[in-house]
Amino acid sequence: MPPNSAQSSGALIWRNVLSLDSERHVIGGTPEELRRAIARGADLRIYSEFYHDEHIDTDSANHELVQESMDMRGTYLIDDRWAAGVLTLRQPVELPDRFGPRPSLSLFLYNEDGQQAIARPMLDGPPIVGPGGASPPANHSRMPKYHELDRWDDSTNAPSSNFIYAFERLRYFVREDWREVLHHRSDGEVVSGSIDDLAEAFRSGAEFKVGVRNLCADLAAEDGPALPHEVFIQLGSCYYYTRQKLFIAGAHPVPRVRPAVPLRYGPRGWDYTWLLLRTDGQVASMIYDPYTLTPRRAFGRHELRWLCR
């Protein structure tokens, strides 16, 4: 498929804005085009190609090319110079016919340069309590295209690692039919759009997405403040208080990750969060600690951009 081409299915149009080869060289589109799309709230899907006996089952004689497409429901724009996407709801699977051996969330993360990461909060029993920190590298000798960069917290309930798998190709597809209807600062002061436009879209049956400025700032490392960033996630239940002209919405769950370039998982550098957002800038968070599966509640204010389609 040529770069920048569109795939149409009914009213759905996806555009290939960036393609990488097996060495992660750009062979179509540009990272800048991906970033611009993410900044506009675009949906992101990442397409990859690999061989079954190299990636799924190294004991298999089946050298069949497998094509995969993943819905990166959470998207990140970091410091206006880096884009990444993260899976939000996936369970691990063992192709071709079953789920993985341990129930968990399979929170894959892909950067614009093809660097990848995985975090797995385990869901199959009482949380494992163990010492965290750096873990010994895993043995990937039978999977030579898998290059592990680092590994964390194997003895806990929330192991993670950062790696590069040399897929035959990666393609970044965006769907750009979101329309920004309201942008306000953390105190609710309107930057552009209006609450009336948002309410009219709501009454017309629109679905919504939100961009939250600096959502993960509290996860910053001790050696300095967090990089500026914006996290985009779709909304589920929405409510409009007609007299107050106050719009409230509950977001789909999203992994919060310490902002960095590239985006990476690390010890105590991520969690799993539900959000309740308001057009006066107030944001309530229900944050699950992946190590203990214990929730905590947090409240704050954020600059928000509301998009609809």
C-alpha positions in Angstrom: 0.0 0.0 0.0 1.5 3.4 -0.9 2.2 5.8 1.9 -0.5 8.3 2.7 -3.1 6.1 1.0 -6.6 5.8 2.5 -8.6 2.6 3.3 -12.3 3.2 3.1 -15.0 1.0 4.6 -18.3 2.7 4.6 -17.8 6.0 6.4 -14.5 4.9 8.0 -11.3 6.3 6.4 -7.9 5.3 7.7 -4.7 6.9 6.3 -1.2 5.4 6.4 1.0 8.3 7.6 4.2 6.4 8.6 5.8 3.2 7.5 8.9 1.5 8.9 10.9 -1.4 7.5 12.4 -4.3 9.6 15.3 -2.1 10.7 12.9 0.7 11.7 13.9 2.9 8.8 11.2 5.3 7.5 10.0 4.0 4.1 6.8 6.0 3.8 5.3 9.1 5.4 7.0 10.9 8.2 6.9 11.0 12.0 5.9 14.7 11.8 2.8 13.7 9.9 1.9 11.2 12.6 2.5 13.7 15.4 0.3 16.3 13.6 -2.5 13.7 13.4 -2.2 12.7 17.0 -2.3 16.4 18.0 -5.6 16.7 16.2 -7.0 13.8 18.2 -6.7 11.1 15.5 -7.4 7.5 16.3 -4.4 5.2 15.8 -4.0 1.7 14.5 -0.6 0.0 14.1 -0.2 -2.7 11.5 2.7 -5.2 11.6 3.9 -8.3 9.8 5.8 -11.3 11.2 6.3 -15.0 10.7 4.4 -17.5 12.9 7.5 -19.7 13.7 9.6 -16.7 14.5 7.3 -14.8 16.7 4.4 -17.0 18.0 5.7 -20.6 18.3 9.4 -21.1 17.7 8.9 -24.9 17.8 6.5 -24.7 14.8 7.3 -25.6 11.2 4.7 -23.1 10.0 6.7 -20.3 8.3 3.5 -18.4 7.5 3.4 -14.6 7.3 1.0 -13.2 9.9 -0.5 -9.7 9.6 -1.7 -7.9 12.7 -3.5 -4.7 13.4 -3.9 -3.2 16.8 -6.2 -0.5 18.1 -4.0 1.9 20.1 -6.9 3.5 22.0 -4.7 5.6 24.2 -2.4 8.1 22.4 0.4 10.3 23.7 1.9 13.5 22.3 5.1 14.3 24.3 6.7 17.8 24.3 5.1 18.4 20.8 7.9 16.3 19.4 7.1 12.6 19.9 4.1 10.3 19.4 3.2 7.0 21.0 0.2 4.7 21.4 -0.8 2.2 24.0 -3.3 -0.7 24.1 -5.8 -0.3 26.9 -8.0 -3.4 27.1 -6.1 -6.4 25.6 -5.7 -9.8 27.3 -2.7 -11.8 26.1 -3.4 -14.5 23.5 -1.7 -17.6 22.2 -2.4 -17.8 18.5 -4.2 -19.3 16.8 -6.9 -20.5 19.2 -6.6 -19.4 22.9 -5.8 -16.8 25.5 -2.4 -16.8 27.3 -1.7 -18.9 30.3 -2.2 -16.1 32.9 -5.0 -13.6 32.8 -3.6 -10.1 32.8 -3.8 -6.9 30.9 -1.5 -6.8 28.0 -0.6 -3.1 27.8 1.6 -3.0 24.7 3.1 0.4 23.9 4.5 1.5 20.5 6.6 4.6 19.9 6.8 6.4 16.6 10.3 5.0 15.9 9.1 1.4 16.4 10.5 0.9 19.9 8.0 -1.2 21.9 7.2 -2.0 25.5 4.9 -4.3 27.4 3.4 -4.1 31.0 1.3 -6.9 32.5 -0.7 -6.3 35.6 -1.7 -9.8 36.7 -5.3 -10.5 37.3 -5.4 -14.2 38.3 -5.2 -14.1 42.1 -3.9 -12.1 45.1 -1.2 -9.7 44.0 2.3 -11.1 44.1 4.4 -9.1 46.6 8.1 -9.1 45.8 11.1 -6.8 45.5 10.9 -4.6 42.4 13.5 -3.0 40.3 15.7 -4.3 37.5 15.2 -7.9 36.5 17.7 -10.3 34.7 17.3 -10.3 30.9 15.1 -13.0 29.6 16.4 -15.7 27.2 15.3 -14.8 23.7 17.9 -16.9 21.9 15.2 -18.7 20.0 13.6 -15.5 18.9 16.5 -13.6 17.3 14.4 -10.7 16.0 13.4 -9.9 19.6 15.8 -7.4 21.2 15.1 -6.7 24.9 16.4 -3.3 26.1 15.6 -3.7 29.8 13.3 -5.6 32.1 11.6 -4.7 35.4 9.7 -6.0 38.4 9.6 -9.7 37.4 9.0 -10.7 41.0 6.0 -8.4 41.4 2.4 -8.3 40.2 3.3 -5.9 37.4 6.3 -7.0 35.3 7.3 -4.8 32.3 10.0 -4.6 29.7 11.1 -2.4 26.9 12.2 -4.0 23.6 12.4 -4.0 19.9 10.9 -6.7 17.8 12.1 -6.5 14.2 8.7 -6.8 12.4 8.9 -7.2 8.7 7.2 -3.8 8.5 5.2 -1.4 10.7 2.5 0.9 9.4 0.8 3.7 11.4 -2.7 4.4 10.4 -4.8 7.3 11.6 -8.5 8.1 11.4 -9.0 11.9 11.5 -12.7 12.5 11.7 -12.8 14.1 15.2 -13.8 17.7 15.5 -12.6 19.9 18.4 -15.6 21.6 19.9 -14.2 23.1 23.1 -10.7 23.8 24.5 -10.4 25.3 27.9 -7.7 25.9 30.5 -7.5 24.1 33.8 -9.7 26.7 35.5 -12.4 26.3 32.8 -11.5 29.5 30.9 -12.4 28.9 27.3 -9.6 29.0 24.7 -11.7 28.1 21.7 -15.0 26.7 20.8 -17.9 26.8 23.2 -19.9 24.7 25.7 -23.0 25.3 23.5 -21.3 23.7 20.5 -20.3 20.7 22.7 -23.9 20.4 24.1 -25.4 20.5 20.7 -23.1 17.8 19.5 -24.0 15.8 22.6 -27.8 16.1 21.9 -27.2 15.1 18.3 -25.7 11.7 19.4 -22.0 12.4 18.9 -19.3 10.3 20.5 -16.5 12.1 22.4 -12.8 12.0 22.9 -10.7 14.2 25.2 -7.1 15.4 25.2 -5.8 15.9 28.8 -2.8 18.1 29.2 -0.1 16.8 31.6 -2.2 13.9 32.9 0.9 12.0 34.0 3.0 14.8 35.6 2.8 13.1 39.1 4.7 10.1 37.6 7.8 12.3 36.8 11.2 11.0 37.9 12.9 12.6 40.9 15.6 14.1 38.7 13.3 16.8 37.2 9.8 17.9 36.2 7.7 15.9 33.7 8.0 16.7 30.0 4.9 18.5 28.8 2.4 16.0 27.3 -1.1 15.4 26.2 -3.0 12.1 26.5 -6.0 11.3 24.3 -8.7 8.8 25.3 -12.3 8.2 24.2 -15.2 8.9 26.5 -18.0 6.6 27.6 -20.9 7.9 29.7 -21.6 11.6 29.3 -23.8 14.0 31.2 -24.9 17.6 30.6 -26.3 19.8 33.4 -28.4 22.2 31.4 -28.8 25.0 33.9 -25.2 25.1 34.9 -24.0 24.4 31.4 -21.6 21.8 32.8 -20.5 18.8 30.8 -19.2 15.7 32.6 -17.8 12.5 31.1 -16.3 9.2 32.2 -13.3 8.1 30.1 -12.4 4.6 29.0 -9.5 3.3 31.1 -6.0 4.3 30.1 -2.5 3.4 31.2 -0.7 6.5 32.5 3.0 6.3 31.7 5.8 8.6 32.9 6.4 11.0 30.0 9.7 10.5 28.2 11.2 10.3 24.8 10.9 7.5 23.9 7.9 6.5 26.1 8.9 3.5 28.2 7.7 1.4 31.1 9.8 1.3 34.2 9.5 0.6 38.0 6.7 2.6 39.6 6.5 4.7 36.4 3.0 3.7 35.2 -0.5 2.8 36.4 -4.0 2.1 35.1 -6.6 4.9 35.5 -10.2 5.8 35.0 -11.1 9.5 34.6 -14.2 11.6 35.3 -13.7 15.0 33.5 -15.7 18.3 33.7 -15.7 21.3 31.5 -14.7 23.5 34.4 -11.3 21.8 34.4 -11.9 19.5 37.3 -10.7 15.9 36.8 -11.3 13.0 39.3 -9.1 9.9 38.9 -9.6 6.3 40.0 -6.0 5.0 39.9 -5.2 1.3 40.2 -1.7 0.5 41.5 -0.7 -2.3 39.2 1.6 -3.8 41.8 -1.2 -4.2 44.5 -4.4 -3.7 42.4 -5.4 -1.3 45.1 -7.4 1.8 43.9 -6.8 5.3 45.1 -8.7 8.4 44.3 -7.2 11.7 43.2 -8.5 15.1 42.2 -6.9 17.8 40.1 -7.4 20.3 37.3 -6.2 20.0 33.8 -6.4 21.8 30.5 -8.8 19.8 28.3 -9.7 19.6 24.6 -13.1 18.0 23.8 -13.5 16.4 20.4 -16.6 14.8 18.9 -17.7 12.9 15.8 
